[in-house]
Amino acid sequence: MVASFLILVLGHRELEMTKQLQGLLWGAVSILLFGLWDDNKNLSWFKQLLFQIFLVGLLVWFGFQVDFFRGPGEMIFRLDGVVWQGVFLGSVIFIFFWVVSIINAINWLDGIDSSLGVVSLWGGLSLVFVSLLPEVNQPAVAILAVIFLGTIGGFLLFNLPPAKVEAGTVGSYWVGFLLSALAIVAGSKIITLMIILVLPLLDFGWVIGLRLRKKQVIFLKDKNHLHHRLKKIGWDDRMIFLSYFVFLGVVLTAYSLVPSREVRMMILGGEIIFLSGFFIWVERKLLLKKVK
């Protein structure tokens, strides 16, 4: 996936080699090298976190920043209030939590066949949609998102249950890195990408909460992710894949068809509430199964 993305981007005549695009390419190369190292040596969570911090620094160095983002209604959260050496500290902090959260959420999602591919596919489509909006109008980002979709589509063909190939650290890190970075470039349309990433992010938060409650290191692997819990209550890989695919497709379609920003925020809020209820339902099913 990473190799094909690099070849297609470097060979595309319509893409200007901007500073931000250079950052994306250097990040992809770094992930390729680090991911192969990790897939062979199974590096510690601390080394993985250090590498994720390096990726954040790479984005900041190549000019990625978020000046502000809009909340519900007319609320505006500014991140450019504190400047140090020409860098907005609020933007750096936000990018750190955004990129690290997405990379880990996608990495942890990749526990069953096709789950990473489905989320990546809908995430790429959301970026194409956002970048072509009149108020954004970023055809270069749309081209990158389409190239991303092509690589994901090729991967997904061989990752459908039962999978013939897996993404590994290289694939999951690259997907999380590219989605989070392109969302920043696309007019900081982070909320739109959140429509797709709510599922892995809620799983990310849920698992961290469980680990903190058990006083465990939050980056250690376990079997408490949503797909693990769904399998414990009787769902198979194909059922989980189809559920993810249909749910995310319906939500993204509804979000795309609504022109009002307020209604879109309501859709996002409704999605969070629905998925939170679904997590609770799964937890209760597991408890009832244990009692029996």
N, C-alpha and C positions, 0 to 999 in steps of 0.2 A: 504493500500500500504506500509506504513512504517513498520507496524508489520510484514508483510510477508517478506519484504526485510531483516529485522533484523534476523528473524528466519532462512531464507535460507542462509544468510551469515555466521551466527554463526554455522550452522550445516554443512557447506561445508568443506570437508576434504582437499581439494586442496588449500585452502586459508590460507596463513600464517598471523597471527595476527600481522602485522607490526604497527609501530607507526602511519603511515598515515591512515591505515584502522581503527585503534582505533579512530582517529579523525573523520572519516566519521560516525562511529557508534554513538559516543557521540553527534555529530551534529544531527543525525537522531532522537535520543532520546530527545534531547533538543527541536527540532522542533515539535515533537509529543506533548510534554507537553505545549509548548508555543502556538502552533496552536490551541489546544483544548481550552485553556484559551481565545484566541482571538475570536474563533468562538462562544464562549458563552458570552463574555463580550464586543466584538467589541472595542478593545483597540485603543488608539489614534495613529496617524501616528508617533509621537515622540517615543513612547514605541516600536513600530515595528522597527523603525530605530535603536534604541539602541540594540535591539535583533539581528538585522542584523550585527551590529558592533561586537557584542559578537561572532557571528558565524565566522566572519573574524578572530578575535583574536584566536578562537579555532583552525582554520586551521593553522595559523602561529605557534601556540604553539606546534602543532603536526607535525611540519616539512614541511609544504607546502611552496614552494617558486618557483619563476620564476627567473632564472639567466639572461635570455635574450630571445628575440623572434625576428624572422626574418621578415623583411618587404619585399616590392617589390624588385626584383633584388637581389643584394647581400647586401642589407642594413641589419644591425644587431643593434638592440636596446638593450643595456645592462642595467640591473637593479641591478647590484651588485657592483656599484661604491662606494656607501656610506654605511658603516657598523657601527651599534651601538649595543653594547652588543651582538655581534655575529649575529645580524639580518640585512639583507639587506633592508634598508629603501625603496629603489625603488621598491623592490619586494612586500613589505607590502602595499605600496600605490597602486600598480597595482592590487594586489589581492583584496584590498578593493573595488575599483571601478568596477572590473570585477564581483565579487560575488554579491555585492549589486545591480548592474545593472541587472544581470541575474535574481536574485530572484524577483525583482520588475517587470521586463519585463514579466516573466512567470506568476506572480501573477495577473498582469493587463490583461494578455491575457485570463485568465480564466473567461471570461464574457459571453460566450455562450457554448452550449453543444459541447463537443468533441474537442474544439480548443486546450486545454492544452494537451489532450491525443495525438493528431496528432503531434504536435511539439515535445513532449517528445518521441514518438515512433521513429521518424526520427532522433532525437538527440541521442537516445540510439544506433541506428544502425550506426550512424557516429562514435561513440566512439568504437564500436566493430571493425569497419573497420580500424580505426586509430591504435588501440592497437595491431592489428595483422600484421601491416606493418613490413617488415623485419628490417627497421631501428629503429623501436620502440620496437617491440617484447615484449609486456607486457601481457602475458596470464591472469594474475591475474586481470588486468583492464578489459579484455574481459569478464571474468567470472562475474565480478561485473556488467558490462554493460548488459550482457544477463539476469542476475537476475532482473536488473532494467526493462528490456524489458518485462519480464514475468509479473511483477507487473503492469506495464502500460497497457499491453495487457488485463489483467483481469479487470482493471478499465475501459478501453475504451469500453469493451463489454456492460457495464452498463451506459456509458456516451454518447453513440451515440444518436443523436436527435430522439425522445424526451428522454432526460436523466432521468434515475432512481436514480442516485447518483451524487453528486458533490464532487470535490476535497477539497474545503474549503481552509483555510489558511494552514492547515497541509500539504495537498497534493501539493499545488502550491509552498510553501516554500521548501518542501523537494525535489521536482523536480528541482527547480532552484539551490538549494544548491548542489545536487549530480552532476548535469550536469557540473556546473562551477568547482567543485572540481576535478572531474574525468578528465576534460580537462587539468587541471594543471598537474595531475599525469601522464597522457598519453604523456610523452615527451613534455609537454607544447604545444600540438597540438591544441592551442586555435583557430587558423585560420580555421581548419577543422570544428569545432563545430559552428563557425560563419556562415557557409553555411546555417545551420538550424536556427540559432538564429538571423539572420539579420532581419527577419520579426518582431518578438516581440521587438527587440532592436530599430528598426526604429519607430515602434508604440510608444515605450517608449519615445524616443527623440521627436517625433512629439507632443505628448500630453504634455510633460514638456514644450516645446516651446510655446504651446498655453496657458498654465497656467501662464508662466512667462510674456507673453504679456498682459494677463489680470490681472497681479499682484496678482495671487492666490498662496496659499501654494501648492507646487508641489506634495505633497503626498496625497492631498485630492481627494476623488473619484468624478468622473463626467461621462458624457456620450459621451466623445470625442474620445474614442478608435476606431481603425479601424473597429472592428466588429460592434460597435454601428453605425458608419457612413455608413457601408455597408447595415445595416438593414434599415436605413433611406432612402436609395435610392432604396429599394425594394428587396434586397437579403434576403432569409430566412436562418435559421441555417444550414440546410442540404446543401444548395448551398455554404455557406461559408466554411463548413467542407470539402466538396469535392474539392473546389478550393485550400485550404491550403494543403490538402493531395496530390493532383496531382502535384501542383507547387513544393513543397518541395521534393517530390519523384523524379521528373525530374531533378532538380538541383543537388541533392545529387548523383544520378546515373551518371550524366555527370561528376561531380567532381571526382567520384571514378574511372571512366574508363580512365581518362586522367593521364598518368604517369608524365608529365612535371609539375613542380612546378609553372613555369611562366604562363602556360595556366590555371592552377587552380586559380592563383591569378586573371587572367583575367575573369574567370567565376564568382568569388566572386565580382569583380568590376562591371561586367555586371548585376549581381543580384541586387546589391545596386542601380544601375541606373534605372533598370526596376521597382523595387519596389517604388523608389522615384517618378517615373513618374506615377505609379499606385495611390499613395497617392494623388498626384496633380489632377489626373483625378477624383478621388472620391470627392475631395474638390470642383472641378468645377461642378460636377453633383449636389452636395448639394446646391451650389450657384444658379444654374439654377432652381432648384426645388423651392427655396425660392422666386426667382423673379416671377415665375409662380403663 
